[in-house]
Amino acid sequence: RSKHEEIELVSLEEFYKEAPPEISRPAITLTDPHQQTLARLDWELEQRKRLAERYKECLTSKEKILKEIEVKKEYLSSLQPRLNSIMQ
């Protein structure tokens, strides 16, 4: 039993539809189940790398937004004392 059998891969139809020809290589993989499995694992790896990169970008964006929110909160909290001094 191999480790790759624990990974749930996309269906064959979806693989051939979405994977680029340089990964799917239909001329080879349609007749060779071993090469087909290797190609599907390559595609899975490629997708996971893209998702990991997108995740990092989202985290960076989230951190930036949280910092902006904190700056705005500080500004708003300092606004009340200034308004009080103006009113006096």
KOLVEX-129004 format. One record per atom (N, C-alpha, C, O, CB): residue number from 1; x, y, z; residue in three letters. Coordinates in steps of 0.05 Angstrom, whole numbers, always signed. Glycine has a CB too. Layout:
// residues N
SITE    n       u       v       w  res
SITE  NUM       X       Y       Z  ALA
...
This chain:
// residues 88
SITE    n       u       v       w  res
SITE    1     +17     -24      +0  ARG
SITE    1      +0      +0      +0  ARG
SITE    1     +18     +25      +0  ARG
SITE    1     +38     +26     +15  ARG
SITE    1     -19      +0     +25  ARG
SITE    2     +11     +44     -17  SER
SITE    2     +27     +68     -20  SER
SITE    2     +14     +92      -6  SER
SITE    2     -10     +92      -2  SER
SITE    2     +31     +74     -49  SER
SITE    3     +30    +111      +2  LYS
SITE    3     +21    +135     +15  LYS
SITE    3      +2    +151      -3  LYS
SITE    3     -17    +163      +7  LYS
SITE    3     +44    +153     +23  LYS
SITE    4      +6    +151     -29  HIS
SITE    4     -10    +168     -47  HIS
SITE    4     -39    +158     -48  HIS
SITE    4     -57    +173     -56  HIS
SITE    4      +1    +167     -75  HIS
SITE    5     -44    +134     -39  GLU
SITE    5     -71    +123     -39  GLU
SITE    5     -89    +137     -18  GLU
SITE    5    -113    +135     -19  GLU
SITE    5     -71     +93     -35  GLU
SITE    6     -76    +150      +2  GLU
SITE    6     -90    +164     +22  GLU
SITE    6     -99    +192     +13  GLU
SITE    6    -116    +204     +26  GLU
SITE    6     -73    +167     +47  GLU
SITE    7     -88    +201      -9  ILE
SITE    7     -95    +228     -19  ILE
SITE    7    -119    +225     -38  ILE
SITE    7    -119    +209     -56  ILE
SITE    7     -70    +240     -34  ILE
SITE    8    -139    +242     -33  GLU
SITE    8    -162    +242     -50  GLU
SITE    8    -156    +261     -74  GLU
SITE    8    -156    +285     -71  GLU
SITE    8    -188    +251     -35  GLU
SITE    9    -152    +249     -97  LEU
SITE    9    -145    +264    -121  LEU
SITE    9    -171    +272    -136  LEU
SITE    9    -192    +260    -132  LEU
SITE    9    -127    +248    -140  LEU
SITE   10    -168    +292    -153  VAL
SITE   10    -191    +300    -169  VAL
SITE   10    -198    +277    -188  VAL
SITE   10    -181    +260    -194  VAL
SITE   10    -185    +326    -185  VAL
SITE   11    -223    +277    -198  SER
SITE   11    -231    +256    -217  SER
SITE   11    -215    +258    -243  SER
SITE   11    -203    +278    -249  SER
SITE   11    -261    +258    -223  SER
SITE   12    -215    +236    -257  LEU
SITE   12    -200    +235    -283  LEU
SITE   12    -210    +255    -302  LEU
SITE   12    -195    +269    -316  LEU
SITE   12    -201    +207    -295  LEU
SITE   13    -237    +258    -304  GLU
SITE   13    -249    +277    -322  GLU
SITE   13    -240    +306    -316  GLU
SITE   13    -232    +321    -333  GLU
SITE   13    -280    +276    -321  GLU
SITE   14    -240    +312    -290  GLU
SITE   14    -232    +339    -281  GLU
SITE   14    -202    +343    -286  GLU
SITE   14    -194    +365    -293  GLU
SITE   14    -239    +343    -251  GLU
SITE   15    -187    +322    -281  PHE
SITE   15    -158    +324    -285  PHE
SITE   15    -151    +331    -314  PHE
SITE   15    -136    +349    -320  PHE
SITE   15    -144    +297    -277  PHE
SITE   16    -163    +316    -333  TYR
SITE   16    -157    +321    -361  TYR
SITE   16    -169    +347    -371  TYR
SITE   16    -159    +359    -390  TYR
SITE   16    -168    +298    -378  TYR
SITE   17    -190    +356    -358  LYS
SITE   17    -203    +381    -365  LYS
SITE   17    -186    +405    -356  LYS
SITE   17    -183    +425    -370  LYS
SITE   17    -231    +383    -354  LYS
SITE   18    -176    +404    -331  GLU
SITE   18    -163    +427    -319  GLU
SITE   18    -133    +428    -320  GLU
SITE   18    -121    +449    -322  GLU
SITE   18    -171    +429    -290  GLU
SITE   19    -120    +405    -320  ALA
SITE   19     -91    +404    -320  ALA
SITE   19     -80    +412    -347  ALA
SITE   19     -91    +404    -368  ALA
SITE   19     -81    +376    -312  ALA
SITE   20     -58    +427    -347  PRO
SITE   20     -46    +434    -373  PRO
SITE   20     -34    +409    -386  PRO
SITE   20     -27    +390    -373  PRO
SITE   20     -24    +456    -368  PRO
SITE   21     -33    +410    -413  PRO
SITE   21     -23    +387    -428  PRO
SITE   21      +5    +378    -420  PRO
SITE   21     +12    +354    -421  PRO
SITE   21     -23    +392    -457  PRO
SITE   22     +22    +397    -411  GLU
SITE   22     +49    +389    -403  GLU
SITE   22     +49    +372    -377  GLU
SITE   22     +69    +358    -371  GLU
SITE   22     +67    +413    -399  GLU
SITE   23     +28    +374    -362  ILE
SITE   23     +25    +357    -338  ILE
SITE   23      +9    +332    -344  ILE
SITE   23     +16    +310    -337  ILE
SITE   23     +13    +373    -314  ILE
SITE   24     -14    +336    -357  SER
SITE   24     -32    +314    -362  SER
SITE   24     -21    +294    -382  SER
SITE   24     -26    +270    -380  SER
SITE   24     -59    +324    -371  SER
SITE   25      -7    +304    -402  ARG
SITE   25      +5    +287    -424  ARG
SITE   25     -14    +264    -432  ARG
SITE   25      -8    +241    -428  ARG
SITE   25     +32    +275    -414  ARG
SITE   26     -37    +271    -443  PRO
SITE   26     -57    +251    -450  PRO
SITE   26     -47    +228    -468  PRO
SITE   26     -56    +206    -466  PRO
SITE   26     -81    +264    -463  PRO
SITE   27     -29    +235    -486  ALA
SITE   27     -18    +214    -504  ALA
SITE   27      -5    +191    -488  ALA
SITE   27      -6    +168    -497  ALA
SITE   27      +1    +226    -524  ALA
SITE   28      +7    +197    -466  ILE
SITE   28     +21    +177    -450  ILE
SITE   28      +3    +166    -428  ILE
SITE   28      +1    +142    -424  ILE
SITE   28     +46    +189    -438  ILE
SITE   29     -10    +184    -414  THR
SITE   29     -24    +176    -389  THR
SITE   29     -51    +162    -394  THR
SITE   29     -60    +147    -376  THR
SITE   29     -30    +201    -372  THR
SITE   30     -62    +165    -417  LEU
SITE   30     -87    +150    -422  LEU
SITE   30     -83    +120    -424  LEU
SITE   30    -102    +105    -419  LEU
SITE   30    -100    +161    -447  LEU
SITE   31     -59    +112    -432  THR
SITE   31     -54     +83    -436  THR
SITE   31     -37     +71    -413  THR
SITE   31     -35     +47    -411  THR
SITE   31     -40     +79    -462  THR
SITE   32     -25     +88    -397  ASP
SITE   32      -7     +78    -376  ASP
SITE   32     -18     +87    -348  ASP
SITE   32     -14    +111    -341  ASP
SITE   32     +22     +87    -380  ASP
SITE   33     -30     +70    -333  PRO
SITE   33     -41     +78    -307  PRO
SITE   33     -20     +89    -287  PRO
SITE   33     -26    +107    -271  PRO
SITE   33     -55     +54    -294  PRO
SITE   34      +4     +78    -288  HIS
SITE   34     +25     +88    -270  HIS
SITE   34     +32    +117    -277  HIS
SITE   34     +34    +134    -259  HIS
SITE   34     +50     +70    -272  HIS
SITE   35     +36    +123    -303  GLN
SITE   35     +42    +150    -311  GLN
SITE   35     +19    +169    -305  GLN
SITE   35     +23    +192    -299  GLN
SITE   35     +49    +151    -341  GLN
SITE   36      -5    +158    -308  GLN
SITE   36     -29    +174    -302  GLN
SITE   36     -30    +182    -272  GLN
SITE   36     -35    +205    -266  GLN
SITE   36     -55    +158    -309  GLN
SITE   37     -24    +163    -255  THR
SITE   37     -23    +169    -226  THR
SITE   37      -1    +189    -220  THR
SITE   37      -6    +208    -204  THR
SITE   37     -18    +143    -210  THR
SITE   38     +22    +186    -232  LEU
SITE   38     +44    +205    -228  LEU
SITE   38     +36    +233    -237  LEU
SITE   38     +42    +253    -224  LEU
SITE   38     +69    +196    -243  LEU
SITE   39     +23    +235    -260  ALA
SITE   39     +14    +260    -271  ALA
SITE   39      -7    +273    -253  ALA
SITE   39      -7    +297    -248  ALA
SITE   39      +3    +257    -299  ALA
SITE   40     -25    +257    -243  ARG
SITE   40     -46    +267    -225  ARG
SITE   40     -33    +277    -199  ARG
SITE   40     -42    +298    -188  ARG
SITE   40     -67    +246    -219  ARG
SITE   41     -13    +263    -189  LEU
SITE   41      +1    +273    -165  LEU
SITE   41     +16    +298    -170  LEU
SITE   41     +17    +316    -153  LEU
SITE   41     +20    +251    -155  LEU
SITE   42     +28    +301    -194  ASP
SITE   42     +42    +326    -201  ASP
SITE   42     +22    +349    -202  ASP
SITE   42     +28    +371    -192  ASP
SITE   42     +55    +323    -229  ASP
SITE   43      -1    +344    -213  TRP
SITE   43     -22    +365    -215  TRP
SITE   43     -32    +372    -187  TRP
SITE   43     -36    +396    -181  TRP
SITE   43     -46    +355    -232  TRP
SITE   44     -35    +353    -169  GLU
SITE   44     -43    +358    -142  GLU
SITE   44     -22    +375    -128  GLU
SITE   44     -29    +394    -113  GLU
SITE   44     -47    +331    -126  GLU
SITE   45      +3    +368    -131  LEU
SITE   45     +25    +384    -120  LEU
SITE   45     +24    +413    -130  LEU
SITE   45     +27    +432    -114  LEU
SITE   45     +52    +371    -125  LEU
SITE   46     +21    +416    -156  GLU
SITE   46     +20    +443    -168  GLU
SITE   46      -3    +459    -156  GLU
SITE   46      +0    +483    -150  GLU
SITE   46     +17    +441    -198  GLU
SITE   47     -26    +447    -154  GLN
SITE   47     -49    +461    -143  GLN
SITE   47     -44    +469    -113  GLN
SITE   47     -51    +491    -105  GLN
SITE   47     -74    +444    -145  GLN
SITE   48     -33    +451     -98  ARG
SITE   48     -27    +456     -70  ARG
SITE   48      -7    +479     -67  ARG
SITE   48      -9    +495     -49  ARG
SITE   48     -17    +431     -56  ARG
SITE   49     +13    +480     -84  LYS
SITE   49     +32    +502     -83  LYS
SITE   49     +19    +528     -89  LYS
SITE   49     +24    +548     -76  LYS
SITE   49     +55    +497    -103  LYS
SITE   50      +1    +528    -109  ARG
SITE   50     -13    +553    -116  ARG
SITE   50     -31    +562     -92  ARG
SITE   50     -32    +586     -86  ARG
SITE   50     -30    +549    -141  ARG
SITE   51     -45    +543     -80  LEU
SITE   51     -62    +549     -58  LEU
SITE   51     -46    +559     -34  LEU
SITE   51     -54    +577     -19  LEU
SITE   51     -79    +525     -50  LEU
SITE   52     -23    +548     -29  ALA
SITE   52      -5    +557      -7  ALA
SITE   52      +4    +585     -12  ALA
SITE   52      +5    +601      +7  ALA
SITE   52     +19    +538      -4  ALA
SITE   53     +11    +592     -36  GLU
SITE   53     +20    +619     -43  GLU
SITE   53      -4    +638     -40  GLU
SITE   53      +0    +660     -29  GLU
SITE   53     +30    +620     -72  GLU
SITE   54     -27    +631     -49  ARG
SITE   54     -51    +648     -45  ARG
SITE   54     -57    +652     -16  ARG
SITE   54     -65    +674      -8  ARG
SITE   54     -75    +636     -60  ARG
SITE   55     -54    +631      +0  TYR
SITE   55     -59    +632     +29  TYR
SITE   55     -40    +653     +41  TYR
SITE   55     -48    +669     +58  TYR
SITE   55     -55    +605     +42  TYR
SITE   56     -14    +652     +34  LYS
SITE   56      +6    +671     +44  LYS
SITE   56      -2    +699     +37  LYS
SITE   56      +1    +717     +53  LYS
SITE   56     +34    +664     +34  LYS
SITE   57     -10    +703     +12  GLU
SITE   57     -19    +730      +3  GLU
SITE   57     -42    +740     +19  GLU
SITE   57     -43    +763     +27  GLU
SITE   57     -26    +729     -27  GLU
SITE   58     -61    +722     +24  CYS
SITE   58     -85    +730     +40  CYS
SITE   58     -77    +736     +69  CYS
SITE   58     -88    +756     +80  CYS
SITE   58    -106    +707     +40  CYS
SITE   59     -59    +721     +80  LEU
SITE   59     -50    +727    +107  LEU
SITE   59     -36    +754    +109  LEU
SITE   59     -40    +770    +128  LEU
SITE   59     -31    +705    +117  LEU
SITE   60     -19    +760     +89  THR
SITE   60      -6    +786     +88  THR
SITE   60     -26    +808     +86  THR
SITE   60     -24    +829    +100  THR
SITE   60     +14    +787     +64  THR
SITE   61     -46    +805     +68  SER
SITE   61     -67    +825     +65  SER
SITE   61     -83    +828     +91  SER
SITE   61     -89    +851     +99  SER
SITE   61     -86    +817     +43  SER
SITE   62     -88    +806    +105  LYS
SITE   62    -103    +807    +130  LYS
SITE   62     -87    +823    +151  LYS
SITE   62     -98    +840    +165  LYS
SITE   62    -109    +779    +140  LYS
SITE   63     -61    +818    +153  GLU
SITE   63     -44    +832    +172  GLU
SITE   63     -44    +862    +166  GLU
SITE   63     -45    +878    +184  GLU
SITE   63     -16    +820    +172  GLU
SITE   64     -42    +869    +141  LYS
SITE   64     -42    +897    +133  LYS
SITE   64     -68    +910    +141  LYS
SITE   64     -68    +933    +152  LYS
SITE   64     -37    +900    +103  LYS
SITE   65     -90    +897    +136  ILE
SITE   65    -117    +908    +143  ILE
SITE   65    -119    +911    +173  ILE
SITE   65    -130    +931    +183  ILE
SITE   65    -139    +890    +131  ILE
SITE   66    -110    +891    +188  LEU
SITE   66    -112    +892    +217  LEU
SITE   66     -95    +915    +228  LEU
SITE   66    -103    +928    +247  LEU
SITE   66    -102    +866    +230  LEU
SITE   67     -72    +921    +216  LYS
SITE   67     -56    +944    +225  LYS
SITE   67     -70    +970    +219  LYS
SITE   67     -70    +988    +235  LYS
SITE   67     -28    +943    +211  LYS
SITE   68     -83    +972    +195  GLU
SITE   68     -98    +996    +188  GLU
SITE   68    -121   +1000    +208  GLU
SITE   68    -126   +1023    +217  GLU
SITE   68    -109    +994    +160  GLU
SITE   69    -135    +979    +215  ILE
SITE   69    -156    +981    +235  ILE
SITE   69    -146    +990    +262  ILE
SITE   69    -159   +1007    +275  ILE
SITE   69    -171    +954    +238  ILE
SITE   70    -123    +980    +270  GLU
SITE   70    -112    +988    +296  GLU
SITE   70    -105   +1018    +296  GLU
SITE   70    -109   +1032    +315  GLU
SITE   70     -87    +971    +302  GLU
SITE   71     -93   +1027    +274  VAL
SITE   71     -86   +1056    +271  VAL
SITE   71    -111   +1073    +273  VAL
SITE   71    -112   +1093    +286  VAL
SITE   71     -71   +1061    +245  VAL
SITE   72    -132   +1064    +259  LYS
SITE   72    -157   +1079    +260  LYS
SITE   72    -170   +1079    +287  LYS
SITE   72    -182   +1099    +296  LYS
SITE   72    -177   +1068    +239  LYS
SITE   73    -168   +1056    +301  LYS
SITE   73    -179   +1055    +329  LYS
SITE   73    -164   +1074    +347  LYS
SITE   73    -176   +1088    +363  LYS
SITE   73    -177   +1026    +340  LYS
SITE   74    -138   +1075    +344  GLU
SITE   74    -122   +1093    +361  GLU
SITE   74    -130   +1122    +355  GLU
SITE   74    -132   +1139    +373  GLU
SITE   74     -92   +1089    +356  GLU
SITE   75    -134   +1129    +329  TYR
SITE   75    -142   +1156    +322  TYR
SITE   75    -169   +1163    +334  TYR
SITE   75    -173   +1184    +346  TYR
SITE   75    -143   +1159    +291  TYR
SITE   76    -188   +1144    +332  LEU
SITE   76    -214   +1149    +343  LEU
SITE   76    -214   +1151    +374  LEU
SITE   76    -228   +1167    +385  LEU
SITE   76    -233   +1126    +335  LEU
SITE   77    -197   +1135    +387  SER
SITE   77    -196   +1137    +416  SER
SITE   77    -183   +1163    +425  SER
SITE   77    -189   +1173    +447  SER
SITE   77    -180   +1113    +427  SER
SITE   78    -165   +1174    +409  SER
SITE   78    -153   +1200    +416  SER
SITE   78    -171   +1224    +408  SER
SITE   78    -165   +1246    +416  SER
SITE   78    -126   +1203    +402  SER
SITE   79    -191   +1219    +394  LEU
SITE   79    -209   +1240    +385  LEU
SITE   79    -226   +1251    +407  LEU
SITE   79    -231   +1275    +409  LEU
SITE   79    -227   +1230    +362  LEU
SITE   80    -236   +1234    +425  GLN
SITE   80    -253   +1242    +447  GLN
SITE   80    -240   +1262    +465  GLN
SITE   80    -252   +1283    +471  GLN
SITE   80    -261   +1218    +464  GLN
SITE   81    -215   +1258    +475  PRO
SITE   81    -202   +1279    +491  PRO
SITE   81    -199   +1306    +477  PRO
SITE   81    -202   +1327    +489  PRO
SITE   81    -175   +1269    +501  PRO
SITE   82    -193   +1304    +451  ARG
SITE   82    -190   +1329    +436  ARG
SITE   82    -217   +1344    +433  ARG
SITE   82    -218   +1368    +435  ARG
SITE   82    -179   +1323    +408  ARG
SITE   83    -238   +1329    +429  LEU
SITE   83    -265   +1341    +428  LEU
SITE   83    -272   +1353    +454  LEU
SITE   83    -284   +1375    +455  LEU
SITE   83    -286   +1320    +420  LEU
SITE   84    -265   +1340    +476  ASN
SITE   84    -271   +1351    +503  ASN
SITE   84    -256   +1377    +508  ASN
SITE   84    -267   +1396    +519  ASN
SITE   84    -263   +1331    +524  ASN
SITE   85    -231   +1378    +499  SER
SITE   85    -215   +1403    +503  SER
SITE   85    -227   +1425    +485  SER
SITE   85    -226   +1449    +493  SER
SITE   85    -185   +1398    +496  SER
SITE   86    -237   +1419    +462  ILE
SITE   86    -249   +1440    +445  ILE
SITE   86    -274   +1450    +457  ILE
SITE   86    -280   +1474    +457  ILE
SITE   86    -255   +1428    +416  ILE
SITE   87    -290   +1432    +469  MET
SITE   87    -315   +1440    +481  MET
SITE   87    -310   +1457    +505  MET
SITE   87    -327   +1475    +511  MET
SITE   87    -332   +1415    +489  MET
SITE   88    -289   +1453    +520  GLN
SITE   88    -283   +1470    +543  GLN
SITE   88    -273   +1497    +534  GLN
SITE   88    -267   +1514    +551  GLN
SITE   88    -263   +1456    +562  GLN
